[in-house]
């Protein structure tokens, strides 16, 4: 039997999806436990408010009676998100400041949209909407617009993976034509169609197209599933003239189409921005290669590979029109480790790369409260199966 790299290609087709599904189910069980505690905070509808003093809370009105699949019959709900002071994020190096490099600022926004935090690295939240919850679609999908006056730009950001419904979306194998792009993964098409048919879609598009609000154009970004949605939304915006795309930046995003997505407004077909993924000496982000195991290619976007070995961080770039860019990372290159997918890991490594002071990255990476460590488990499965 011929083996490729650390594991047979058959692992990509059969074993890895099962392993990821099992581990994400464990995460879902933990989330549901937290959800029961959250439900105690729900009460009858109150007037919506944006940011209480200290910007430590954000109140979101829910017009439906469903939250994460849990129904409380007959009562409109209000959910108060509480998040840690920004100083805690600075201490852990999981959020940039307004003076840090642009890429780390965008990464920070992609991370904090999960809780609609504001301001983030100098960017202020202007509009926010949970499409899945508010449109009663049975999943959770934050979409938001941030703006920074200094840069004259806006950021359109999509939240990434947050529950089992997202697993079903990410593991879709079908494809279809969307926005005149062929072979787009069906799960991503469904999510974007829900957004485009939502009650606030026109409001979002009007804001992004307003030259007084976003004179420098729009940065489309997201982490994981959100990165795929951000790239497709940016590509469609260029094709249909929805708004001016100043750049697309994705972090740990999977492949999204059987025919490579290209930029209609560029002679080379490349999008401005970057597709970022990360790895350590032996392990890598498994979501970044997930689509490739199903035949889905990455879009025509500069590839940035953040690598860490001990305390040394390097960034390897591959041109947007290279074969390497559309195909990598590959499952056989390194052992998949779900921790490599955490957005905090991406931000910390970017900050380390731009800092002259070494940091003990490993202490941060493996002291997380999450019990999941995918690397050894997948290695063991390869040994047993093959």
Secondary structure, 3 states (H helix, E strand, C coil): CCCCCCCCHHHHHHHHHHHHHHHHHHHHHHHHHHHHHHHCCCCCCCCCCCCCHHHCEEEEEECCCEECCEECCCCCEEEEEECCCHHHHHHHCCCCCCCCCHHHHHHHHHHHHHHCCCCECCEEEEEEEEHHHHCCCCCCCEEEEEEECCCCEEEEEECCCCCHHHHHHHCCCCEEEECCEEEEEHHHHHHHHHHHCCCCHHHHHHHHHCCCCCCCCEEEEEECHHHHHHHHHHHHHHHHCCCCEEEEEEECCCCCECCCCCCCCCCCCCEEEEEEEEEECCEECCHHHCHHHHCCECCCEEEEEEEEECCEEEEEEECCCCHHHHHCCCCCCCEECHHHHCHHHHHHHHHHHCCCCCCCHHHHHCCCCCCCCHHHHHHHHHHHHC
